[in-house]
Amino acid sequence: MAVYLKRNTDIYISTEAFGSANASNTVKLRVKDFSYNQNSNVTGVGRNTLDPTQRRTPVPHISAVAPVTFTLVTYVLPLVDTNVTSPEEYLWVSLMGENTLSSSPTSSTIDFANGNVAELQNLTIWFDQSTQSEGNYRLNNAVVDSAEVTFDINGLAEIKWSGRALNMTEDNAPPLSTDRTTALSYIKNRPSTITMNMDSVNYTLALTGGSIKFDNKNTYYGRNKIGKTSVPVGHYTGNREVTGTLDFYMKSGISETVDLFNVIRTTASNDDYEDTHGALINIDIGGITKTPRIRFTLPQALLEIPRQDFGEVYKLSVPFRAKEQIGSYNTVTYTA
């Protein structure tokens, strides 16, 4: 009898349904952490009367089965294989809604311009332990609900992917795949920088950390029938939100963080702040000129009033919300 060890799990992701998955559309992905689970809702049916022969215990009934939830945590790892790509490119495709990634020998870009879709790209995901002949599972019709990128001055950039799938099936034979577990170019956070234009003022600021979250606000639906168990049959997208925080040291000087704090603090109370003080932001995790790096371009970001942290060194945390419109969409660019 063998036990299951998390570290022995291999993860495979395909853009096709399991019957059509092969090495051309399936990748083997290295992750830092993962989880997957499914739950159900139980309803108890009983009678509120007093009778010596009455069964007082309600009769349980599974009224609904929820979609399978999953999380995958990956490091940001640009990969050079003729053209630059990211090992987790299929996760970006599902999050974005369209398979429109553009790659070159030096960079790869995820452009959300084609992401205004009613349904996201479905994926098939395998969690497999090659030493076990049973107890390996496949997630069918999986989509990425959200992705949160986190970075800290002393760490490595990573992404937490959260999603749901219609169902889970035992599958002990994953398909042939392209191996994406050999990427070694970790992005170091220490030289991360933000360049920003706000109110015609250019800022170039060193980041000490932060986060960026893309959230599709997906909703799952199914049909309820009397006496039948409701199961999810599909999903549709909601309003995509892009939010996050940017962390800095408090520094004085021209176009430094104190200047930025004062501009936001004094103008945020204006009724037209949202319309007149949008910022064009480029966030370069890993540095502006260094490689590898990943750049998040937010053409229109609304900066909220910053929070101050009074430690031994004063720090500033700036929450933001990114806006999108035709001709002005967020992009993510890997450079190796």
C-alpha positions in Angstrom: 0.0 0.0 0.0 1.6 3.3 -1.1 0.8 6.8 0.1 0.3 9.8 -2.1 2.9 12.5 -1.9 2.1 15.9 -3.3 5.7 16.4 -4.5 5.3 13.4 -6.8 2.3 14.9 -8.7 2.8 15.8 -12.4 0.4 18.4 -13.9 -0.6 18.5 -17.5 -2.7 21.1 -19.2 -4.3 21.0 -22.7 -6.4 23.4 -24.7 -8.4 20.5 -26.1 -10.8 18.0 -24.6 -9.1 14.8 -23.3 -10.0 12.8 -26.4 -8.1 15.2 -28.6 -5.2 16.1 -26.3 -1.7 15.3 -27.6 1.8 16.7 -27.5 1.0 19.6 -29.8 -1.7 21.0 -27.5 -0.7 19.7 -24.1 2.1 20.9 -21.8 3.6 19.5 -18.6 3.8 22.3 -16.1 6.0 22.8 -13.0 4.1 24.4 -10.1 5.1 25.5 -6.7 1.8 24.4 -5.1 -1.7 23.2 -6.2 -5.0 22.1 -4.9 -8.3 20.8 -6.3 -11.6 20.0 -4.5 -15.3 19.6 -5.1 -18.2 20.0 -2.7 -22.0 19.5 -2.7 -25.1 21.0 -1.0 -27.2 18.7 1.1 -30.9 19.4 1.9 -32.7 17.7 4.7 -36.4 16.9 4.1 -38.6 16.3 7.1 -42.0 17.0 8.8 -42.6 19.4 11.7 -45.4 17.3 13.4 -45.6 15.3 16.6 -46.5 11.7 16.1 -45.3 8.6 18.1 -44.5 6.8 14.8 -42.9 9.8 13.0 -39.4 9.7 11.8 -37.9 12.8 13.3 -34.6 12.6 11.4 -34.8 14.5 8.1 -34.1 12.6 4.9 -30.9 14.0 3.4 -30.8 14.8 -0.4 -27.8 16.2 -2.4 -29.5 19.1 -4.0 -26.6 20.5 -5.9 -23.0 19.6 -6.9 -20.7 22.6 -7.2 -18.0 23.0 -9.9 -14.6 21.7 -9.1 -12.3 24.4 -7.7 -8.6 24.4 -8.3 -5.5 26.5 -7.6 -2.1 26.4 -9.2 0.9 28.5 -8.0 3.7 29.0 -10.6 6.8 31.1 -10.7 7.1 33.6 -13.5 9.5 31.8 -15.9 10.0 33.0 -19.4 11.0 30.2 -21.6 13.0 30.4 -24.9 12.0 27.7 -27.4 12.7 29.3 -30.8 10.3 32.1 -29.6 9.8 33.3 -26.1 6.8 32.0 -24.3 5.7 31.3 -20.7 5.3 27.7 -19.5 1.9 28.6 -18.2 0.7 30.2 -21.5 -2.4 28.0 -21.6 -3.5 29.5 -18.3 -3.1 33.0 -19.7 -5.1 31.9 -22.7 -8.0 30.8 -20.5 -7.8 33.9 -18.3 -7.7 36.2 -21.3 -10.5 34.4 -23.2 -8.8 34.1 -26.6 -5.8 32.2 -27.9 -4.1 35.3 -29.4 -0.7 35.3 -27.8 2.0 36.8 -30.0 5.6 35.6 -29.6 9.1 36.5 -31.0 12.6 35.4 -30.3 12.9 38.0 -27.5 9.4 38.5 -26.1 5.9 37.2 -25.8 2.8 39.3 -25.3 -0.6 38.6 -23.8 -3.1 41.2 -25.0 -6.5 41.5 -23.4 -7.9 43.4 -26.4 -9.7 40.2 -27.6 -10.8 39.2 -24.2 -14.4 40.5 -24.4 -16.0 37.1 -24.7 -19.0 35.5 -23.1 -17.2 32.3 -22.3 -13.5 31.5 -21.6 -11.2 29.1 -23.3 -11.8 25.6 -21.8 -8.8 23.6 -20.6 -8.3 20.0 -19.5 -6.0 19.5 -16.5 -4.5 16.2 -15.3 -3.1 15.7 -11.8 -1.1 12.5 -12.1 1.3 10.4 -10.0 3.1 8.0 -12.4 3.8 5.6 -9.6 0.1 5.2 -8.7 -2.3 3.1 -10.9 -5.4 4.7 -9.5 -6.5 7.9 -7.8 -5.3 10.2 -10.5 -7.8 12.8 -11.7 -8.7 14.9 -14.8 -10.5 18.2 -14.6 -12.8 18.7 -17.6 -14.0 22.0 -19.0 -11.7 24.0 -16.7 -11.4 27.8 -16.9 -9.2 30.3 -15.1 -11.3 32.6 -12.9 -8.5 34.8 -11.7 -4.7 35.2 -11.6 -2.8 37.1 -8.9 0.8 38.1 -9.5 2.7 38.9 -6.3 6.2 40.2 -5.9 8.4 41.2 -2.9 11.8 42.8 -2.9 13.5 39.7 -1.5 11.5 37.0 -3.3 10.8 35.6 -6.7 7.8 36.6 -8.8 4.9 34.1 -8.8 1.3 33.8 -9.9 -1.6 32.2 -8.1 -4.1 30.9 -10.7 -7.6 30.1 -9.4 -10.3 28.4 -11.5 -13.2 26.0 -11.7 -14.1 23.0 -13.8 -17.4 21.4 -14.7 -16.4 17.9 -13.3 -13.6 15.7 -12.2 -12.9 12.2 -13.6 -10.4 9.5 -12.6 -7.8 9.2 -15.3 -4.6 7.4 -14.8 -3.2 7.9 -18.3 -2.3 11.5 -19.1 -1.6 12.3 -22.8 1.7 12.9 -24.5 2.8 16.4 -23.8 5.5 19.1 -24.4 7.7 19.4 -21.3 7.6 22.9 -19.9 9.3 22.0 -16.6 12.9 22.9 -17.6 12.6 26.7 -17.6 15.2 28.1 -15.2 15.2 31.9 -15.7 13.5 33.0 -12.5 12.6 36.6 -12.3 14.2 38.4 -9.3 12.0 41.0 -7.7 14.7 43.3 -6.2 15.3 45.5 -9.3 11.5 45.8 -10.1 10.5 49.3 -11.3 7.4 51.2 -12.3 7.3 53.9 -14.9 4.2 56.1 -14.9 2.7 59.1 -16.6 0.1 60.9 -14.5 -1.0 64.5 -15.2 1.8 64.8 -17.8 4.4 64.1 -15.1 6.7 61.1 -15.6 7.6 59.0 -12.7 10.3 56.2 -12.5 10.1 54.6 -9.1 11.7 51.5 -7.5 9.1 49.0 -6.2 9.6 47.1 -2.9 6.7 44.8 -3.6 3.0 44.6 -4.7 0.4 42.6 -6.4 -1.7 42.6 -9.6 -4.9 40.6 -9.9 -7.0 39.8 -13.0 -10.4 38.6 -12.1 -13.0 37.5 -14.7 -15.9 37.4 -12.2 -17.2 34.2 -13.8 -20.6 32.7 -12.9 -21.6 29.1 -13.2 -25.1 28.0 -14.1 -27.2 24.8 -14.1 -30.8 23.7 -14.1 -32.7 22.9 -11.0 -35.4 20.2 -11.1 -37.6 18.9 -8.3 -36.1 15.7 -6.9 -33.0 15.9 -9.1 -29.5 16.9 -8.3 -28.4 20.1 -9.9 -25.0 20.0 -11.6 -23.1 22.8 -13.4 -23.4 22.8 -17.1 -21.5 26.0 -18.1 -20.2 29.4 -17.2 -20.3 33.0 -18.4 -17.9 35.8 -17.8 -18.7 38.9 -15.7 -17.0 42.3 -15.5 -13.2 41.7 -15.6 -11.5 43.6 -12.8 -7.8 44.4 -12.7 -6.7 45.6 -9.2 -3.6 45.6 -7.1 -1.2 47.5 -4.9 2.2 49.1 -5.5 4.6 49.4 -2.6 7.4 52.0 -2.3 9.8 53.6 0.1 8.9 57.2 0.9 11.5 59.3 -0.9 11.7 63.0 -1.4 12.7 64.7 -4.6 11.3 65.7 -8.0 8.8 63.2 -9.3 9.5 60.9 -6.3 7.1 59.0 -4.1 6.3 62.0 -1.8 5.3 64.0 -4.9 3.1 61.2 -6.1 1.5 60.9 -2.6 0.8 64.7 -2.5 -0.8 64.7 -6.0 -3.2 61.9 -5.2 -4.0 63.2 -1.8 -4.9 66.6 -3.0 -6.8 65.7 -6.1 -8.7 62.5 -5.1 -11.5 64.5 -3.6 -12.2 66.3 -6.9 -15.4 65.2 -8.6 -13.6 64.6 -11.9 -10.6 62.8 -10.4 -11.6 59.5 -12.1 -11.8 61.1 -15.6 -8.8 63.5 -15.5 -6.2 61.8 -13.4 -5.8 58.4 -15.0 -2.3 57.0 -15.1 -0.4 55.1 -17.8 1.6 52.5 -15.9 4.3 50.1 -16.9 5.3 47.7 -14.1 8.6 45.9 -14.9 9.1 43.0 -12.5 12.8 42.2 -12.7 13.8 45.7 -13.9 13.3 47.9 -17.0 16.5 46.7 -18.8 17.3 43.4 -17.2 16.3 40.0 -18.5 14.4 38.0 -17.8 11.5 40.3 -16.8 7.7 40.6 -17.1 6.0 43.9 -17.9 2.4 44.8 -17.1 1.1 47.7 -19.1 -2.0 49.4 -17.7 -3.0 52.2 -20.1 -5.6 53.7 -17.7 -5.2 53.1 -14.0 -7.0 54.9 -11.2 -4.7 55.3 -8.2 -6.4 55.4 -4.8 -5.2 57.4 -1.8 -2.0 55.7 -0.6 -1.6 54.1 2.8 1.5 54.9 4.8 3.4 52.4 6.9 5.4 53.9 9.7 8.2 51.4 10.3 11.9 52.2 10.7 11.7 53.3 7.1 8.5 54.9 5.9 6.7 53.0 3.2 3.9 53.8 0.9 1.3 51.4 -0.5 -0.8 52.6 -3.4 -4.0 50.6 -4.3 -5.1 50.9 -7.9 -7.8 49.8 -10.3 -7.1 49.5 -14.0 -9.7 50.5 -16.7 -10.0 49.3 -20.2 -11.8 50.5 -23.3 -11.6 50.0 -27.1 -8.0 50.7 -28.3 -6.7 50.8 -24.7 -6.3 47.3 -23.2 -4.0 45.9 -20.6 -1.1 43.8 -21.8 1.5 41.4 -20.2 4.9 40.9 -21.9 7.5 38.3 -21.1 11.1 39.2 -22.1 13.9 36.7 -21.9 
